[in-house]
Amino acid sequence: MRVIMVVIPLMLAVSAASAQQQANQDACARDVSRHCRAVMNNGDQAVLACLKEHRAKLSKACDKVLTEHGQ
């Protein structure tokens, strides 16, 4: 019984983290498609570098996500 009491909050925390990650990806999806299509298959670091390179052109939502993650 004790294991279940520990696992359920852990599962909820993971779900919340997954939901937040999805929201972050959604916030930048259009910007990635618009500005970074050429590097989309080169991995997350290439996409992040591209977004940073085009920072002045990004949507407010995507810029906020980058800022919140120290980028």
PyMOL commands that set and color helices and strands:
alter all, ss='L'
color gray80, all
select helices_A, chain A and resi 2-35+37-42+44-53+55-57+60-68
alter helices_A, ss='H'
color red, helices_A
deselect
rebuild
show_as cartoon
